[in-house]
């Protein structure tokens, strides 16, 4: 119903092919009917569980069948004690036995979804089901076993992100897994440094990975806080980040990801960002010095690249920000020159340049 | 603003073929894919019906059968599943409400279904009381898609007072990013489709004052690629459905003029199958009802001649939304 990247072809079936397809439909619907009629009785048996395995391998988008599978797991495969975290269980013998079997069941479920996830990496329902399995691990398993499952999951997310560096689900899931691994439920501690290093690795592999830059911007306040960075350390950190993104811009001045990250850093300098600032203690004069340096560096880019609209847009925006810091009214120095360039290089967004000009007056 | 026209390079809008395409969707029962996509049936009915409305052929689907099908998907708890026998979920529930709104069927929901109030309660019970966010169903997945679905459906039913709108609004605000966009949850990367859900939710709640419209408009306008189509995130390919998410968001913040209208019209028209009908994600790909809905919605919003005007917040005909909301 929503196909992407599938070439348009005219489908012509011979009568034989049509009959074969109808045979397949009948098999599929037969399986579906069995699941529905058993689920309607409200008895979630092992037999029903096996049927969901068959159907989900054919069609992992069938969310109702994932729900049936969860109900089967709860009613006949997992132990019945659920409300207390496993680590609180004092009664050693039966508890330990349940924990072992719960651990086996959950591991086997995780393994079941693995090939499906590899084949359908954008299917919401598989990700949801895994998330549910892992939350069951926290409820049911002794802490070290639960933690191990979650650590393994982080390995899986990295694998998925190596296959598709921008997978939206995988990045969201990564943040979720990390948050769980950091939580008291899993006896965790902050992983901000490791995750920050991970974004460095991903960015070094591909400067255009905006997902990694985005995550980096979220991790910075935590990293600085945990390092106990003083103003000097924070200034050094900011300088390093600016160098990193500028080095990128020197070789790839058309890269949107780099410019967005540069805008983020500049918003941290001038203090118009919403979040915590990297360098909260800058005086206005210091802000002006930083911003002027960025403007100079970007102006230098023009020597090698005079037809990249992002450069003119940055000069325009940062000079307007500079005016605000210096409390000057009126347009920035070369406003008209930059706008003329922007109109010529980026006519698709003509309406925006017109509005920008109006506002700057 | 210049009147939008079909460019000479593009074929015109193949309205008849598209109407025929939508009407034949429910006859393909000898194709496996028809059965494999049953988990989207109610959404599919909404996409198809919307496309027919935007193409100015709203009566093409029989009203009574449409209502019968929608009501056959309803559970005792008020929620709707994707088709009979499928579990209730907020995504199929909002489609049910939108379809009923379009065929003027709320009275029948009360008379023959479980009633508006029960639907409202089903949705309201999915709000997370701590964060204001919404779950998709009893299993607890959270996403700004669900929050939008809830505000969309409840506002159409006149039942927004059942939920904590202020908390929902705060949750949306917590999903904003430094680039002006919004993600699926707090901390998630900006994404055009999630931006639509967040901005449309704020519009429904009457809180567009909370949007950094300059920054967001800038990010959204950069989604347009040289081919005229729009993408969902930086460095991704253009796609008809993303074109709608971006375009409707731009319209809500009054900045459609920040992109090249004619180039987008040409891109969307280039994605139609002019003979067999329907739109695809990109030129030359397989058509489907999802892209047919959002392709025609996009053309309508861009003022393409002969089309029914669309409400960017609801992706429904403007006049129907206006009638229901009394705007």
Interface residues (C-beta under 8 A of the other chain):
Chain A: X1 X2 X3 X4 X5 X6 X7 X8 X9 X18 X21 X22 X24 X25 X28 X29 X32 X36 X58 X59 X61 X62 X63 X64 X67 X70 X124 X128 X131 X132 X166 X168 X171 X172 X175 X208 X210 X211 X214 X215 X217 X218 X256 X257 X260 X263 X264 X267 X273 X274 X275 X347 X348 X349 X350 X351 X352 X355
Chain B: X30 X31 X32 X35 X36 X37 X38 X39 X40 X43 X44 X47 X81 X82 X85 X86 X87 X89 X137 X139 X140 X141 X176 X177 X178 X179 X183 X184 X185 X187 X188 X189 X190 X191 X217 X218 X221 X222 X224 X226 X233 X234 X235 X236 X239 X241 X255 X257 X258 X259 X260 X263 X273 X280 X281 X282 X284 X285 X286 X287 X288 X289 X290 X291
